[in-house]
C-alpha cells in the first residue's frame, strides 16, 4: 500500500474517534463494506453509506465519557492497512469504566476506502491480511480450466446424401431502364434569414434554485468537498513523512 493509503486510513480513524462519520463516508466508496462480526456479538455486516453510518452511530450511541486513541498503523501492501486502536469510556446504564482494544483491516482501491473488517486483536487482523494474500496468490497461479471435450458418442454422423447442383440458371434480363432526361431545376428562391433572435427565457421554472441544506444533492456536494479536503491533507502528510 502506498503512503497515501496509510494516511487515508489515519484520517478516517481519527474522524471515527471524533465521531465525525461524514469524513469517513467522504473517503469511502458508495458501496463500502463494513464488517464487525468478528469483534463483538452484536456486530453487523453491511454495505453502502447509509447502513455503514447507521452501524457507526449505533456502535457508540450508548457510550459516555468516550475517548479514542490510534495506537498503530501497519502497512500490509496491496492487501490493506491495519489500524490498531483503543477506546475508553462507560456505558449509559453503568458507571464502570471500560477499555476496549481492536484492530481494523482497511482495504483501499483508487484512493477510496472499499472495506473495513474489525477484529478483537492485532494478530487476528494480521492473519486475515495474510489469508487475503494467499488467496490472491493461489488465484493468480491457478490456470483456467480446460474446456470439456465433446463426447464422441454424441457426434452427428455425416450425411451420405448431398444436394445435386441445379442445372437451371436464371437468364439475365435484356431490358434495362433508360435514364430519365428530365432533371429538377434548382429553386431560385432562398429563404431570407430571420432578423429576430429568440430572447432568453425568463420563466421561473428554468432558473436554477439554490440547494437546500439537508437535501440529497446538497449532501453529495458537501461529502465530495470533504473528500477533496481529506485527500489534500493525506497528500501533504505523505509528502512530509
Secondary structure, DSSP 8 states (H G I E B T S, - for coil): --HHHHHHHHHHHHHHHTT-HHHHHHHEEEEEEEE-TTT-TT--EEESHHHHHHHHHHHHTTEEEEEEEEEEEEE-GGG-EEEEEEEEEEETT----EEEEEEEEEEEETTEEEEEEEESSHHHHHHHHHHHHHHHHHHHHS---------GGGS----S------S------S------S------S------S--------TTTS-----TTSHHHHHHHHHHHHHHHHHHHHHHHHH-
